[in-house]
């Protein structure tokens, strides 16, 4: 296997990724502060948390639209197209590697190449988050920002409560993904090589 570095992350991907991380971090902190607000001991003053959350929510929407459109017109979008034939077997092979093989010093079953940036589990999780959870969070967030557009009743329940629940659920899944993502980024040639890739654009193979 060649040890040459692979240019996988063009400048726009790196810039989008860094901005996305910052926006999500602010949204998580302010969202948690609002969810578990205590007037006597606030993490962030409630009105300030709401304002900051709304601002970074709008910024995230703009950033996401850029990501979505860029993926439609650049080669980066092909990495998110799932080939369903044999997908389950590939996912299980990657799962076995993460749970057993990696601790035995085995080589990854789906090493990163120019044609394949994600292994099957990464691809599934990225598609789930970026193409399902983020749109749910954006749509529900806009609904909470403009509650007049939310139906009063949905399936016999409060439309506002359902929208709020969807927003919290999507936010939780995305937050969990971010923490897991950071952990798996340490599983590279060195614990910091994947982080360096986001600065240089070059992936260093195992």
Secondary structure by P-SEA (a helix, b strand, c coil): ccccccccccaaaaaaaaaaaaaaaaaaaaaaaaaccccccccccaaaaaaaaaaaaaaaaaaaaaaaaaaacccccccccccccaaaaaaaaaaaaaaccccccccccccccccccccaaaaaaaaaacccaaaaaaaaaaaaacccccccccccccaaaaaaaaaaaaaaaaaaaaaaaaaaaaccccccaaaaaaaccccccc
